[in-house]
Amino acid sequence: MVDADSGWDGRGGSNTPGAGAGGTHGAGPFQGRSGTPALPDGRSAPALPDRHSTPALPDRHSTPALPDRRSTPALPGRRSTPAVPDRHSTPALPGRRVAAASLVALAALATGCEPGTATGAQDAPPPVRATRAAAPTASPATEDAKPPTAPTPSPSASTTPPAPTPTPTPEPARTTARPAPEPSTAPPPRILMRTGSESDRVRELQARLRQIGHFGRNPTGYYGSVTAESVRSFQTKRSLPVTGSTDEVTWRRLLGMTRVPTAAELRPPTERPVAAPDERCLKGRVLCISKNSRTLAWMIDGTVVSAMDVRFGSEYTPTREGVFEVFWKSRDHVSTLYDTPMPYALFFSGGQAVHYSADFAANGYGGASHGCVNVRDKKKVAALFDQVRTGDKVVVYW
């Protein structure tokens, strides 16, 4: 195929006017394949006079894409991409591909080994190379693109925040601790008397408690519930340990507040104090019997000769109250109504009499009589039986 304008048939020789017989151009831009292209500024590719001398590029395979603009050789003449005639005006010739490749090779030799862009690609943005796992780098921003977002820095020793400094705990204010009181090594006070005890010391305890109003009965010598309650009352009032038992501390405190009991105080005739006599008992020979104090006082002209504990009939068989006279005495009497013994009986009102009671001596005030006045001290009632005469006065009162 022959180019109508240039007369070049694409073969080894050249039909261009002025070409030598060796296949080289005479006055053209090439001296040969190994020659150096004529460059106007020493850097650019050979000057192309016009579109007729520029080989047509049929497709993109004939012009390699170059990565950036800096390596593109400056070309004289028009700066835009040369118009490529269509296939009707410029047929695709195989020889022109060889010429284009030679041109690119010569340009690369002139500018060094750096890749460059093809002619007319100055205004086009450089193609982006696809890289594999490229490290993020800051690229220059363009006018129509947003700056790339800075990648999140990976944690490193330089970016790791320092560990927070622990806040010191304030020390509590120092206070002078008082030493704890040492437990007492002193042994507890020894107990002298307690519930169930029976002795002359118990009798003295009861007599002393009676002197200061904590024991309301006559001493018996037995430490029972009444005595224990009296001791608790004393301990409470004197700010002592309340136990109900008499220890050494309680006993010493009581001794310091009382006097030595008399014989009459230690062994009184009755369990309870004898009540003040009724005025009807102050003259003559009188058996003065008090239901309130549960006592009998044998009195002559207002003087107490003897006294003893007594109990009375129940609510169903009460002992009659008033002024009476002894009308009959029976030493070994037996009740015909109840068939019970009534020794040392002194009858004063019908079937009611003053006499000894074994049941009273055994059970105390837990029982009652059938209306008679029972005495539990046999010796005392026997002595009384011998002293009392028929006709002596009997007064029963509250």
Salt bridges, closest charged atoms under 4 A:
ASP3 OD2 - ARG96 NH2 2.26
ASP5 OD2 - HIS52 ND1 3.81
ASP9 OD2 - ARG11 NH2 2.02
ASP68 OD2 - ARG70 NH2 3.60
ASP200 OD1 - ARG267 NH2 3.53
GLU204 OE2 - ARG208 NE 3.02
GLU229 OE1 - ARG232 NH1 3.21
GLU248 OE2 - ARG190 NE 3.15
GLU265 OE2 - ARG259 NH2 2.66
GLU271 OE2 - ARG217 NH1 2.87
GLU271 OE1 - ARG376 NH2 2.52
ASP278 OD2 - ARG280 NE 2.80
ASP309 OD2 - ARG376 NH2 3.17
GLU321 OE2 - LYS291 NZ 3.05
ASP359 OD2 - ARG311 NH2 2.67
ASP386 OD1 - ARG331 NH2 3.13
ASP392 OD2 - ARG285 NE 3.31
